[in-house]
């Protein structure tokens, strides 16, 4: 077991890795273009991954590499080169889901830590103990386990075996992501990182003798999303997960934006720190709870931690709740002026927020906006434009700016 629980954040590319680290992650997980379960994100080149490892290690953080697809014979021929490249980048562990990948990693990189992916479907203490005997230093548990299930696995496995569990993010409607819907409907294999997410689609039905007559499944005025799972959010009971014996608290979302990674990591950093400061009297900080409403998300549920009946499936809507919009990055702060790069438009007179890497949230109502040429302007409409705004409170690099959307204003 780790001495203290680890906060593990997703990194879809080098930018997101840096934001995860700067906003409080103890470790990040990332992927190369091949062999990882996320092919849609940019992912890393070996050179970028090495740069990311240097960045993380300089700040005392770790980097884990996903190699958790099920390779074909042809891909196995390329795997040795990928493992050697991974070792050279300096990653701290490989996340695997295939026995052949495990065997090759142990042969070619014997000093590398091995984590068994959630794709392995570890649902009981026998499987977890077997993984340890095969050389895994950590198991990423299946998402369908309750707190009691996890505690029993912890009690009946070697204390040296680390346990990782998901605490935030999207949930798959299939057991541990073992879904074939995408492959059948679109030819994109979810088990090879190419999921088209057909479980999120809005469906109609057709009657056999009435071809072409599509009838809406009308549970609500918005229709019905019959396979759509809610997002998991465990921050209010993070203490129970830690007390069950989980070593690493994993945030899902390598396909999410840098803003999402920073915001959610910041919230869970505050939550975990609150637990570590007083484990017996944990209470989720209000600021952390509010932060979890400031990113794009589906309706929240506690997942399976309190039993299957609480793992809600939302049939009312297929989209996201977006109450806040990411609008900019602070590059530097000097003499009461924040110099920023635009990521979204805002207009003079609006009150915006700055989310700082140390967790501070600073409200700002700028009295003026200056563009990169020093001209006063009324808004920031141009993509990636440089601009400056007055702000009395110092804002460090990596600070993110956001504004409420119309949905938030109406609510």
VEXMAR-479427 format. One record per residue (C-alpha): x, y, z; residue in three letters. Coordinates in Angstrom, 1 decimal, padded with zeros to 4 digits. Example, Ala and Ser with C-alpha at 12.3 -4.5 7.8 and 13.67 -1.06 7.14 Angstrom:
// residues 2
+--------+--------+--------+------+
|      X |      Y |      Z | rest |
+--------+--------+--------+------+
|  012.3 | -004.5 |  007.8 |  ALA |
|  013.7 | -001.1 |  007.1 |  SER |
+--------+--------+--------+------+
// end
This chain:
// residues 411
+--------+--------+--------+------+
|      X |      Y |      Z | rest |
+--------+--------+--------+------+
|  000.0 |  000.0 |  000.0 |  UNK |
|  001.1 |  003.6 | -000.6 |  UNK |
|  001.8 |  005.7 |  002.5 |  UNK |
| -001.0 |  008.1 |  001.5 |  UNK |
| -003.6 |  007.9 | -001.3 |  UNK |
| -002.5 |  009.1 | -004.7 |  UNK |
| -004.5 |  011.5 | -006.9 |  UNK |
| -004.2 |  010.2 | -010.5 |  UNK |
| -005.3 |  012.5 | -013.4 |  UNK |
| -005.7 |  011.9 | -017.1 |  UNK |
| -003.3 |  013.4 | -019.7 |  UNK |
| -004.4 |  013.3 | -023.3 |  UNK |
| -001.4 |  015.3 | -024.5 |  UNK |
|  001.5 |  017.3 | -023.1 |  UNK |
| -000.5 |  020.4 | -022.3 |  UNK |
| -003.0 |  018.4 | -020.3 |  UNK |
| -000.2 |  016.6 | -018.5 |  UNK |
|  001.3 |  019.9 | -017.4 |  UNK |
| -002.1 |  021.2 | -016.2 |  UNK |
| -002.8 |  018.0 | -014.2 |  UNK |
|  000.6 |  018.3 | -012.5 |  UNK |
|  000.2 |  022.0 | -011.8 |  UNK |
| -003.3 |  021.7 | -010.4 |  UNK |
| -002.4 |  019.0 | -007.9 |  UNK |
| -002.1 |  015.5 | -009.4 |  UNK |
|  000.3 |  013.1 | -007.8 |  UNK |
|  000.5 |  011.1 | -011.0 |  UNK |
| -000.9 |  011.2 | -014.5 |  UNK |
| -001.6 |  008.5 | -017.1 |  UNK |
| -000.9 |  009.0 | -020.8 |  UNK |
| -000.8 |  007.1 | -024.0 |  UNK |
|  001.3 |  006.8 | -027.2 |  UNK |
| -000.4 |  006.7 | -030.6 |  UNK |
| -000.6 |  002.9 | -030.4 |  UNK |
| -001.6 |  000.3 | -027.8 |  UNK |
| -003.6 |  002.7 | -025.6 |  UNK |
| -007.4 |  002.7 | -025.0 |  UNK |
| -007.9 |  006.2 | -026.3 |  UNK |
| -007.1 |  006.8 | -030.0 |  UNK |
| -009.1 |  010.0 | -030.4 |  UNK |
| -007.0 |  012.3 | -028.2 |  UNK |
| -003.8 |  013.7 | -029.6 |  UNK |
| -001.7 |  011.4 | -027.4 |  UNK |
|  002.0 |  011.7 | -027.1 |  UNK |
|  005.0 |  011.1 | -029.3 |  UNK |
|  007.9 |  009.4 | -027.5 |  UNK |
|  009.7 |  012.8 | -027.4 |  UNK |
|  006.7 |  014.5 | -025.9 |  UNK |
|  006.2 |  011.7 | -023.4 |  UNK |
|  009.9 |  012.1 | -022.3 |  UNK |
|  009.4 |  015.8 | -021.9 |  UNK |
|  006.3 |  015.1 | -019.8 |  UNK |
|  008.2 |  012.7 | -017.6 |  UNK |
|  010.9 |  015.3 | -017.1 |  UNK |
|  008.3 |  017.9 | -016.2 |  UNK |
|  006.4 |  015.6 | -013.8 |  UNK |
|  009.5 |  014.1 | -012.2 |  UNK |
|  011.0 |  017.6 | -011.5 |  UNK |
|  007.9 |  018.2 | -009.4 |  UNK |
|  007.9 |  014.9 | -007.6 |  UNK |
|  005.1 |  013.4 | -009.7 |  UNK |
|  004.8 |  010.1 | -011.7 |  UNK |
|  003.7 |  009.2 | -015.2 |  UNK |
|  002.0 |  005.9 | -016.1 |  UNK |
|  001.7 |  004.7 | -019.7 |  UNK |
| -001.4 |  003.0 | -021.0 |  UNK |
| -000.6 | -000.1 | -023.1 |  UNK |
| -004.0 | -001.7 | -022.4 |  UNK |
| -005.5 | -002.7 | -025.8 |  UNK |
| -005.6 | -006.3 | -026.9 |  UNK |
| -003.0 | -006.4 | -029.7 |  UNK |
| -003.3 | -008.3 | -032.9 |  UNK |
| -000.6 | -010.6 | -034.1 |  UNK |
|  000.7 | -007.9 | -036.4 |  UNK |
|  000.7 | -005.4 | -033.6 |  UNK |
|  002.6 | -007.8 | -031.3 |  UNK |
|  005.5 | -007.5 | -033.9 |  UNK |
|  005.7 | -003.8 | -033.1 |  UNK |
|  005.3 | -004.1 | -029.4 |  UNK |
|  009.0 | -004.6 | -028.4 |  UNK |
|  009.9 | -001.3 | -030.0 |  UNK |
|  007.1 |  000.4 | -028.2 |  UNK |
|  008.1 | -001.0 | -024.8 |  UNK |
|  011.7 | -000.1 | -025.3 |  UNK |
|  010.7 |  003.5 | -026.4 |  UNK |
|  008.5 |  003.7 | -023.3 |  UNK |
|  011.3 |  002.7 | -021.0 |  UNK |
|  013.6 |  005.3 | -022.6 |  UNK |
|  011.0 |  008.1 | -021.9 |  UNK |
|  011.2 |  007.4 | -018.2 |  UNK |
|  007.6 |  006.5 | -017.4 |  UNK |
|  007.1 |  005.0 | -014.0 |  UNK |
|  004.7 |  002.1 | -014.9 |  UNK |
|  002.9 |  000.4 | -017.8 |  UNK |
| -000.8 | -000.2 | -017.6 |  UNK |
| -001.6 | -003.5 | -019.4 |  UNK |
| -004.6 | -005.7 | -020.1 |  UNK |
| -003.1 | -008.5 | -022.1 |  UNK |
| -001.0 | -011.4 | -020.8 |  UNK |
|  001.3 | -011.3 | -023.9 |  UNK |
|  002.0 | -007.6 | -023.3 |  UNK |
|  002.7 | -008.4 | -019.6 |  UNK |
|  005.2 | -011.1 | -020.5 |  UNK |
|  007.0 | -009.0 | -023.0 |  UNK |
|  007.1 | -006.0 | -020.7 |  UNK |
|  008.6 | -008.2 | -017.9 |  UNK |
|  011.2 | -009.5 | -020.4 |  UNK |
|  012.2 | -006.2 | -022.0 |  UNK |
|  011.7 | -003.8 | -019.1 |  UNK |
|  012.1 | -006.0 | -016.0 |  UNK |
|  012.5 | -003.0 | -013.7 |  UNK |
|  009.3 | -001.3 | -014.9 |  UNK |
|  006.2 | -001.4 | -012.6 |  UNK |
|  003.2 | -003.1 | -014.1 |  UNK |
| -000.4 | -002.0 | -013.4 |  UNK |
| -003.3 | -004.3 | -014.4 |  UNK |
| -005.8 | -002.2 | -016.3 |  UNK |
| -009.5 | -002.1 | -015.4 |  UNK |
| -009.9 | -003.9 | -018.8 |  UNK |
| -008.7 | -007.0 | -017.0 |  UNK |
| -011.9 | -007.0 | -015.0 |  UNK |
| -010.5 | -007.4 | -011.5 |  UNK |
| -013.6 | -008.0 | -009.4 |  UNK |
| -012.4 | -010.2 | -006.6 |  UNK |
| -009.5 | -010.9 | -004.3 |  UNK |
| -008.5 | -014.1 | -006.1 |  UNK |
| -007.9 | -012.2 | -009.3 |  UNK |
| -006.1 | -009.4 | -007.6 |  UNK |
| -003.8 | -011.8 | -005.8 |  UNK |
| -003.2 | -013.7 | -009.0 |  UNK |
| -002.2 | -010.4 | -010.7 |  UNK |
|  000.3 | -009.8 | -007.9 |  UNK |
|  001.8 | -013.2 | -008.4 |  UNK |
|  002.1 | -012.6 | -012.1 |  UNK |
|  004.1 | -009.4 | -011.4 |  UNK |
|  001.6 | -006.6 | -011.1 |  UNK |
|  002.4 | -004.0 | -008.5 |  UNK |
| -001.1 | -002.5 | -008.9 |  UNK |
| -004.5 | -003.5 | -010.0 |  UNK |
| -007.1 | -001.0 | -011.4 |  UNK |
| -010.3 | -002.4 | -010.1 |  UNK |
| -013.5 | -002.9 | -012.2 |  UNK |
| -015.9 | -000.1 | -011.8 |  UNK |
| -018.8 | -002.3 | -010.7 |  UNK |
| -017.5 | -002.9 | -007.2 |  UNK |
| -019.0 | -001.6 | -004.0 |  UNK |
| -017.1 | -000.2 | -001.0 |  UNK |
| -017.5 | -003.5 |  000.8 |  UNK |
| -016.2 | -005.4 | -002.2 |  UNK |
| -013.1 | -003.2 | -002.3 |  UNK |
| -012.5 | -003.5 |  001.4 |  UNK |
| -012.6 | -007.3 |  001.2 |  UNK |
| -010.1 | -007.3 | -001.7 |  UNK |
| -007.8 | -005.1 |  000.4 |  UNK |
| -008.1 | -007.4 |  003.4 |  UNK |
| -007.3 | -010.6 |  001.4 |  UNK |
| -004.5 | -009.4 | -000.9 |  UNK |
| -000.8 | -008.8 | -000.1 |  UNK |
| -000.3 | -005.3 |  001.5 |  UNK |
|  002.4 | -004.6 | -001.2 |  UNK |
| -000.2 | -004.7 | -003.9 |  UNK |
| -001.6 | -001.3 | -004.7 |  UNK |
| -005.3 | -000.8 | -005.4 |  UNK |
| -006.5 |  001.8 | -007.8 |  UNK |
| -010.2 |  002.8 | -008.4 |  UNK |
| -012.0 |  005.4 | -010.5 |  UNK |
| -013.5 |  008.3 | -008.5 |  UNK |
| -014.7 |  010.7 | -011.2 |  UNK |
| -015.8 |  010.8 | -014.8 |  UNK |
| -017.8 |  008.9 | -017.5 |  UNK |
| -019.1 |  005.4 | -016.9 |  UNK |
| -019.6 |  002.8 | -019.5 |  UNK |
| -023.0 |  001.0 | -019.6 |  UNK |
| -021.2 | -002.3 | -020.2 |  UNK |
| -019.2 | -004.2 | -017.6 |  UNK |
| -015.8 | -002.6 | -017.2 |  UNK |
| -016.0 | -001.2 | -020.7 |  UNK |
| -016.2 | -004.6 | -022.4 |  UNK |
| -018.7 | -003.4 | -025.0 |  UNK |
| -019.2 | -004.4 | -028.7 |  UNK |
| -021.9 | -001.9 | -029.6 |  UNK |
| -019.5 |  000.5 | -031.3 |  UNK |
| -017.9 | -002.3 | -033.3 |  UNK |
| -021.2 | -003.7 | -034.5 |  UNK |
| -022.8 | -000.3 | -035.3 |  UNK |
| -019.9 |  001.7 | -036.7 |  UNK |
| -016.9 | -000.6 | -037.2 |  UNK |
| -015.0 |  001.2 | -034.5 |  UNK |
| -013.8 | -001.1 | -031.8 |  UNK |
| -014.3 |  000.3 | -028.3 |  UNK |
| -011.8 | -002.3 | -027.0 |  UNK |
| -009.2 | -000.8 | -029.2 |  UNK |
| -009.7 |  002.8 | -028.1 |  UNK |
| -012.0 |  003.7 | -031.0 |  UNK |
| -015.5 |  003.8 | -029.3 |  UNK |
| -018.1 |  005.9 | -031.1 |  UNK |
| -020.2 |  005.9 | -027.9 |  UNK |
| -023.5 |  004.6 | -029.4 |  UNK |
| -024.8 |  004.3 | -025.8 |  UNK |
| -025.0 |  008.1 | -025.8 |  UNK |
| -027.2 |  008.3 | -028.9 |  UNK |
| -030.9 |  009.2 | -028.9 |  UNK |
| -032.8 |  006.2 | -030.2 |  UNK |
| -036.1 |  005.7 | -032.0 |  UNK |
| -037.9 |  002.4 | -032.7 |  UNK |
| -039.4 |  000.9 | -035.9 |  UNK |
| -042.1 | -001.7 | -036.2 |  UNK |
| -041.3 | -004.7 | -038.5 |  UNK |
| -044.2 | -004.2 | -040.9 |  UNK |
| -043.9 | -000.4 | -041.1 |  UNK |
| -040.4 |  000.1 | -042.5 |  UNK |
| -039.2 |  003.7 | -042.5 |  UNK |
| -041.7 |  004.8 | -039.8 |  UNK |
| -039.6 |  005.8 | -036.9 |  UNK |
| -041.3 |  006.3 | -033.6 |  UNK |
| -039.7 |  008.2 | -030.8 |  UNK |
| -039.2 |  006.6 | -027.4 |  UNK |
| -040.8 |  009.4 | -025.4 |  UNK |
| -040.0 |  009.0 | -021.7 |  UNK |
| -039.6 |  012.8 | -021.5 |  UNK |
| -040.1 |  015.8 | -023.9 |  UNK |
| -036.4 |  015.4 | -024.8 |  UNK |
| -036.9 |  011.8 | -025.8 |  UNK |
| -035.1 |  008.8 | -024.2 |  UNK |
| -031.5 |  007.8 | -024.0 |  UNK |
| -032.0 |  004.2 | -023.2 |  UNK |
| -028.3 |  003.2 | -022.8 |  UNK |
| -026.9 |  006.5 | -021.4 |  UNK |
| -025.0 |  006.2 | -018.1 |  UNK |
| -024.5 |  009.1 | -015.7 |  UNK |
| -021.1 |  010.4 | -014.8 |  UNK |
| -019.5 |  009.2 | -011.5 |  UNK |
| -018.7 |  011.7 | -008.8 |  UNK |
| -017.4 |  010.5 | -005.4 |  UNK |
| -015.9 |  013.6 | -003.9 |  UNK |
| -018.6 |  013.8 | -001.1 |  UNK |
| -017.6 |  010.4 |  000.2 |  UNK |
| -014.0 |  010.3 | -000.8 |  UNK |
| -013.1 |  009.4 |  002.8 |  UNK |
| -015.0 |  006.1 |  002.5 |  UNK |
| -013.1 |  005.1 | -000.6 |  UNK |
| -009.8 |  005.8 |  001.1 |  UNK |
| -010.8 |  004.0 |  004.2 |  UNK |
| -011.8 |  000.9 |  002.1 |  UNK |
| -008.1 |  000.6 |  001.2 |  UNK |
| -007.8 |  002.4 | -002.2 |  UNK |
| -004.3 |  003.7 | -002.8 |  UNK |
| -004.8 |  005.6 | -006.1 |  UNK |
| -007.9 |  007.7 | -006.8 |  UNK |
| -008.3 |  007.9 | -010.6 |  UNK |
| -010.0 |  010.6 | -012.6 |  UNK |
| -011.4 |  009.5 | -016.0 |  UNK |
| -011.0 |  011.7 | -019.0 |  UNK |
| -008.0 |  011.5 | -021.3 |  UNK |
| -010.3 |  012.8 | -024.1 |  UNK |
| -011.3 |  015.8 | -022.0 |  UNK |
| -009.9 |  019.3 | -022.3 |  UNK |
| -007.0 |  020.9 | -020.4 |  UNK |
| -009.5 |  023.0 | -018.6 |  UNK |
| -011.5 |  020.0 | -017.5 |  UNK |
| -008.4 |  018.2 | -016.2 |  UNK |
| -007.3 |  021.3 | -014.3 |  UNK |
| -010.7 |  022.0 | -012.7 |  UNK |
| -011.5 |  018.4 | -011.7 |  UNK |
| -008.0 |  017.8 | -010.4 |  UNK |
| -008.1 |  021.0 | -008.4 |  UNK |
| -011.4 |  019.9 | -006.8 |  UNK |
| -010.2 |  016.4 | -005.9 |  UNK |
| -006.9 |  017.9 | -004.6 |  UNK |
| -008.9 |  020.0 | -002.2 |  UNK |
| -011.1 |  017.0 | -001.2 |  UNK |
| -008.1 |  014.6 | -000.7 |  UNK |
| -006.2 |  017.2 |  001.3 |  UNK |
| -009.2 |  017.7 |  003.5 |  UNK |
| -009.4 |  014.0 |  004.2 |  UNK |
| -005.6 |  013.8 |  004.9 |  UNK |
| -005.8 |  016.6 |  007.4 |  UNK |
| -008.6 |  015.0 |  009.4 |  UNK |
| -009.5 |  011.5 |  008.2 |  UNK |
| -012.0 |  010.9 |  011.0 |  UNK |
| -014.1 |  014.0 |  010.3 |  UNK |
| -014.0 |  014.4 |  006.6 |  UNK |
| -016.2 |  017.0 |  005.0 |  UNK |
| -016.0 |  018.0 |  001.4 |  UNK |
| -014.9 |  021.6 |  001.1 |  UNK |
| -017.7 |  023.7 | -000.4 |  UNK |
| -015.3 |  025.2 | -002.9 |  UNK |
| -014.4 |  021.8 | -004.1 |  UNK |
| -018.1 |  020.9 | -004.5 |  UNK |
| -018.7 |  024.1 | -006.5 |  UNK |
| -015.7 |  023.4 | -008.7 |  UNK |
| -017.2 |  020.2 | -009.8 |  UNK |
| -020.2 |  022.2 | -011.3 |  UNK |
| -017.8 |  024.4 | -013.3 |  UNK |
| -016.8 |  021.7 | -015.8 |  UNK |
| -018.8 |  020.1 | -018.6 |  UNK |
| -020.4 |  016.9 | -017.2 |  UNK |
| -023.5 |  014.6 | -017.3 |  UNK |
| -025.7 |  014.2 | -014.3 |  UNK |
| -023.7 |  012.8 | -011.4 |  UNK |
| -024.2 |  009.6 | -009.5 |  UNK |
| -022.1 |  007.7 | -006.9 |  UNK |
| -021.4 |  004.9 | -009.4 |  UNK |
| -021.5 |  001.4 | -007.9 |  UNK |
| -019.9 |  002.2 | -004.5 |  UNK |
| -023.2 |  001.9 | -002.6 |  UNK |
| -024.6 | -000.9 | -004.7 |  UNK |
| -025.9 | -001.4 | -008.2 |  UNK |
| -029.2 |  000.3 | -007.4 |  UNK |
| -027.4 |  003.6 | -007.0 |  UNK |
| -025.5 |  003.4 | -010.3 |  UNK |
| -028.0 |  005.6 | -012.1 |  UNK |
| -028.6 |  005.6 | -015.8 |  UNK |
| -029.9 |  008.9 | -017.2 |  UNK |
| -032.5 |  008.4 | -019.8 |  UNK |
| -033.6 |  012.1 | -019.9 |  UNK |
| -030.8 |  013.6 | -021.9 |  UNK |
| -027.7 |  012.6 | -023.9 |  UNK |
| -025.7 |  015.8 | -023.6 |  UNK |
| -023.7 |  017.6 | -021.0 |  UNK |
| -024.4 |  020.2 | -018.4 |  UNK |
| -022.3 |  023.2 | -019.3 |  UNK |
| -022.7 |  026.1 | -016.9 |  UNK |
| -019.3 |  027.6 | -017.3 |  UNK |
| -017.1 |  028.3 | -020.3 |  UNK |
| -013.3 |  028.3 | -020.5 |  UNK |
| -012.2 |  031.7 | -022.0 |  UNK |
| -008.5 |  032.1 | -021.5 |  UNK |
| -005.1 |  031.4 | -020.0 |  UNK |
| -003.0 |  033.7 | -017.9 |  UNK |
|  000.5 |  033.8 | -019.2 |  UNK |
|  001.9 |  036.2 | -016.7 |  UNK |
|  000.9 |  038.8 | -014.1 |  UNK |
|  002.8 |  042.1 | -013.6 |  UNK |
|  001.9 |  045.2 | -011.6 |  UNK |
| -001.8 |  044.5 | -011.3 |  UNK |
| -002.2 |  043.4 | -014.9 |  UNK |
| -002.9 |  039.9 | -016.1 |  UNK |
| -001.6 |  039.1 | -019.6 |  UNK |
| -003.7 |  036.4 | -021.2 |  UNK |
| -004.3 |  034.3 | -024.3 |  UNK |
| -007.8 |  033.9 | -025.5 |  UNK |
| -009.6 |  030.5 | -025.6 |  UNK |
| -013.1 |  031.9 | -025.7 |  UNK |
| -014.9 |  035.2 | -026.1 |  UNK |
| -015.9 |  037.5 | -023.2 |  UNK |
| -017.2 |  041.0 | -023.2 |  UNK |
| -016.3 |  044.0 | -021.1 |  UNK |
| -018.7 |  044.3 | -018.1 |  UNK |
| -018.9 |  040.6 | -017.5 |  UNK |
| -017.7 |  039.1 | -014.2 |  UNK |
| -015.4 |  036.2 | -014.9 |  UNK |
| -013.4 |  033.8 | -012.6 |  UNK |
| -009.7 |  032.9 | -012.4 |  UNK |
| -008.9 |  029.4 | -011.3 |  UNK |
| -005.4 |  029.3 | -009.9 |  UNK |
| -003.1 |  026.2 | -009.6 |  UNK |
| -003.1 |  026.6 | -005.8 |  UNK |
| -006.9 |  026.2 | -005.8 |  UNK |
| -007.9 |  029.8 | -005.4 |  UNK |
| -010.8 |  031.1 | -007.3 |  UNK |
| -010.6 |  034.9 | -008.0 |  UNK |
| -013.7 |  036.8 | -009.3 |  UNK |
| -012.8 |  039.6 | -011.7 |  UNK |
| -014.9 |  042.3 | -013.3 |  UNK |
| -012.3 |  043.9 | -015.6 |  UNK |
| -012.5 |  047.7 | -015.9 |  UNK |
| -010.9 |  047.5 | -019.3 |  UNK |
| -009.5 |  045.1 | -021.9 |  UNK |
| -006.4 |  045.8 | -024.0 |  UNK |
| -005.5 |  043.7 | -027.1 |  UNK |
| -001.9 |  042.7 | -028.0 |  UNK |
| -001.3 |  046.1 | -029.6 |  UNK |
| -002.3 |  047.9 | -026.4 |  UNK |
| -005.6 |  049.2 | -027.8 |  UNK |
| -008.7 |  049.3 | -025.6 |  UNK |
| -011.3 |  046.8 | -026.9 |  UNK |
| -014.8 |  045.8 | -025.8 |  UNK |
| -014.4 |  042.0 | -026.2 |  UNK |
| -012.0 |  039.2 | -027.0 |  UNK |
| -013.5 |  037.7 | -030.2 |  UNK |
| -010.4 |  036.4 | -031.9 |  UNK |
| -009.1 |  032.9 | -031.4 |  UNK |
| -005.8 |  032.8 | -029.4 |  UNK |
| -005.6 |  036.6 | -029.3 |  UNK |
| -003.4 |  038.2 | -026.7 |  UNK |
| -005.0 |  040.6 | -024.3 |  UNK |
| -004.6 |  042.1 | -020.9 |  UNK |
| -007.0 |  042.9 | -018.0 |  UNK |
| -006.5 |  044.6 | -014.7 |  UNK |
| -006.5 |  042.3 | -011.6 |  UNK |
| -005.3 |  043.4 | -008.2 |  UNK |
| -004.7 |  039.8 | -006.9 |  UNK |
| -001.6 |  038.1 | -008.3 |  UNK |
| -002.3 |  035.3 | -010.8 |  UNK |
|  000.5 |  032.8 | -011.5 |  UNK |
|  001.2 |  031.0 | -014.8 |  UNK |
| -001.3 |  028.2 | -015.7 |  UNK |
| -004.2 |  030.2 | -014.2 |  UNK |
| -007.3 |  029.6 | -016.2 |  UNK |
| -010.1 |  032.1 | -016.9 |  UNK |
| -013.8 |  031.2 | -017.3 |  UNK |
| -017.2 |  032.8 | -017.6 |  UNK |
| -020.8 |  031.6 | -016.7 |  UNK |
| -022.9 |  030.5 | -019.7 |  UNK |
| -026.5 |  031.5 | -020.2 |  UNK |
| -027.6 |  028.3 | -018.6 |  UNK |
| -025.8 |  029.2 | -015.4 |  UNK |
| -027.2 |  032.8 | -015.5 |  UNK |
| -030.8 |  031.5 | -015.8 |  UNK |
| -030.3 |  028.9 | -013.1 |  UNK |
+--------+--------+--------+------+
// end
